[in-house]
Each structure stands twice: as structure tokens, then as C-alpha cells.
Amino acid sequence: MRVDFHSHVVPGVDDGSKNTDMSLQMLRSMRQQGTDLVVATPHFYMGRTAPEEYLEKISDACYLLREAIEKSGEEVPQMVLGYEVYYFKGISQANFINLFTIGNSSYILLELPTRPLTNADVEDIYRIRANQGL
């Protein structure tokens, strides 16, 4: 099974797909390349949008994409929703971070800053598992 574990295929929510037509084209291309499963990982940046509001926006966009897929009648890769969570200080204490897992798993995709990590950052990242079980 070929898996694309990091894809910005959810339409209109980040720097990836701009609309459902673009998402369908991306999924077609993935299928043609032999991809069986796509993990959709839209960006989440703490402080830009409240987590609950963001999750609702993603849910709505995924609904529209699933409708477009069904309407097209095309066979596209299976899609699992996950997130690409940009690291923020205190992430290990965030009581909502478990809502941003890959599917129903205990895994998160963490985007690291371009700046060097401090020892405190590394400790905070390590504590995600200890505090959140992720």
C-alpha cells in the first residue's frame, strides 16, 4: 500500500489546494502515481484561529470535498484526516491537542520552527507524549 502521509489536499484552508476542483486534480494525480491512501494534513497555527473554530472549518471543507468526490464518480485514494500542527510553546499542556491527531490514532504531525530549538522546546515536545499520551 502506498501512502502519502503529508498532503495539503483539503480545499481552501491553507497554502495547499485552493478549491475542490484543485483537490480533485491532486487526488487524481496521486491515484495515477499509485497512491492508495492520503493523509490530509492542513496546517494548524495556534493563535491564528481558535481550535474549535478551526476544526469546524476543516470539517466543512472536508464535507465539500467528499461531496465533490462522490459527484465525480472517480476512484481516488482513500483519505484520512490529520493535521500539521505548528509547534508553540506550551504545546504539551494544551488540553485540546489530542483533537489534532492523524485519524483516530495517537499520533500528531508536528511542524517545527525554522529557528533553532531551545532545550525548553525539546523538553516541551518530549512532554507531549508524557502529558497527552501522543
C-alpha positions as CSV (number, residue, x, y, z in Angstrom):
1,M,0.0,0.0,0.0
2,R,1.4,3.4,-1.0
3,V,0.6,6.2,1.5
4,D,1.0,10.0,1.1
5,F,1.4,10.9,4.8
6,H,1.5,14.7,4.4
7,S,-0.8,16.3,1.9
8,H,-2.5,19.7,1.7
9,V,-5.5,18.4,-0.2
10,V,-8.2,19.9,1.9
11,P,-9.6,22.8,-0.2
12,G,-9.3,26.4,0.7
13,V,-7.8,26.1,4.2
14,D,-4.1,26.7,3.9
15,D,-1.3,27.0,1.3
16,G,-2.4,23.8,-0.5
17,S,-5.4,23.3,-2.6
18,K,-7.4,26.5,-3.4
19,N,-10.7,24.8,-4.2
20,T,-12.4,21.4,-4.6
21,D,-11.5,21.3,-8.3
22,M,-7.8,21.6,-7.4
23,S,-8.2,18.9,-4.7
24,L,-9.8,16.5,-7.2
25,Q,-7.0,17.1,-9.6
26,M,-4.5,16.4,-6.8
27,L,-6.3,13.2,-5.8
28,R,-6.4,12.1,-9.5
29,S,-2.7,12.6,-9.8
30,M,-2.0,10.7,-6.6
31,R,-4.1,7.8,-7.8
32,Q,-2.3,7.8,-11.2
33,Q,1.0,7.6,-9.3
34,G,-0.2,4.6,-7.3
35,T,-1.2,6.2,-4.0
36,D,-3.8,4.2,-2.1
37,L,-4.2,6.3,1.0
38,V,-3.8,10.1,1.6
39,V,-3.4,11.7,5.0
40,A,-4.8,15.2,4.6
41,T,-2.7,17.4,6.9
42,P,-3.9,21.0,6.8
43,H,-1.8,23.5,8.8
44,F,-2.9,24.5,12.3
45,Y,-1.2,27.6,13.8
46,M,-2.1,28.3,17.4
47,G,-3.2,31.9,17.9
48,R,-4.5,32.4,14.3
49,T,-7.8,30.7,14.9
50,A,-9.4,29.2,18.0
51,P,-9.0,25.4,17.8
52,E,-12.8,24.7,17.8
53,E,-13.4,27.2,15.0
54,Y,-10.5,25.8,13.0
55,L,-11.8,22.2,13.4
56,E,-15.2,23.3,12.2
57,K,-13.7,25.0,9.2
58,I,-11.8,21.9,8.3
59,S,-14.8,19.6,8.8
60,D,-16.9,21.8,6.4
61,A,-14.1,21.8,3.8
62,C,-13.8,18.0,4.0
63,Y,-17.5,17.6,3.6
64,L,-17.4,19.7,0.4
65,L,-14.5,17.6,-0.9
66,R,-16.2,14.3,-0.1
67,E,-19.3,15.6,-1.9
68,A,-17.2,16.6,-5.0
69,I,-15.5,13.2,-5.0
70,E,-18.9,11.4,-4.8
71,K,-20.3,13.6,-7.5
72,S,-17.3,12.9,-9.8
73,G,-17.7,9.2,-9.5
74,E,-14.0,8.8,-9.8
75,E,-11.9,6.4,-7.9
76,V,-9.4,8.3,-5.8
77,P,-7.2,7.3,-2.9
78,Q,-8.8,6.8,0.5
79,M,-8.5,9.9,2.6
80,V,-7.7,10.1,6.3
81,L,-7.8,13.5,8.1
82,G,-4.9,14.6,10.2
83,Y,-3.2,17.9,10.9
84,E,0.2,19.5,10.7
85,V,0.4,21.3,14.0
86,Y,3.0,24.1,14.1
87,Y,5.0,23.9,17.4
88,F,4.1,26.5,20.0
89,K,5.5,27.0,23.5
90,G,3.4,25.0,26.0
91,I,2.0,22.6,23.4
92,S,2.5,19.7,25.9
93,Q,0.0,21.4,28.3
94,A,-2.6,22.2,25.6
95,N,-5.8,20.3,26.6
96,F,-7.1,20.3,23.0
97,I,-4.0,18.9,21.2
98,N,-5.5,15.4,21.1
99,L,-8.1,16.7,18.7
100,F,-5.3,17.1,16.1
101,T,-4.2,13.5,15.7
102,I,-3.8,11.6,12.5
103,G,-7.2,9.9,12.1
104,N,-8.2,8.2,15.3
105,S,-4.6,7.4,16.2
106,S,-2.4,8.7,19.0
107,Y,0.0,10.4,16.5
108,I,0.4,14.0,15.6
109,L,2.4,15.6,12.8
110,L,4.4,18.4,14.3
111,E,5.8,21.2,12.2
112,L,9.0,22.6,13.8
113,P,10.0,26.2,13.6
114,T,12.8,27.3,11.3
115,R,14.7,28.8,14.3
116,P,16.9,26.5,16.4
117,L,15.1,24.7,19.1
118,T,15.9,25.5,22.7
119,N,16.3,22.9,25.4
120,A,13.0,24.1,26.8
121,D,11.4,23.5,23.3
122,V,12.8,20.0,23.2
123,E,11.6,19.2,26.7
124,D,8.1,20.6,25.8
125,I,8.0,18.4,22.7
126,Y,9.1,15.3,24.7
127,R,6.3,16.1,27.3
128,I,3.6,15.8,24.7
129,R,3.8,12.1,25.0
130,A,4.0,12.1,28.8
131,N,1.2,14.6,29.3
132,Q,-1.1,13.8,26.4
133,G,-0.3,10.2,25.5
134,L,0.6,11.2,21.9
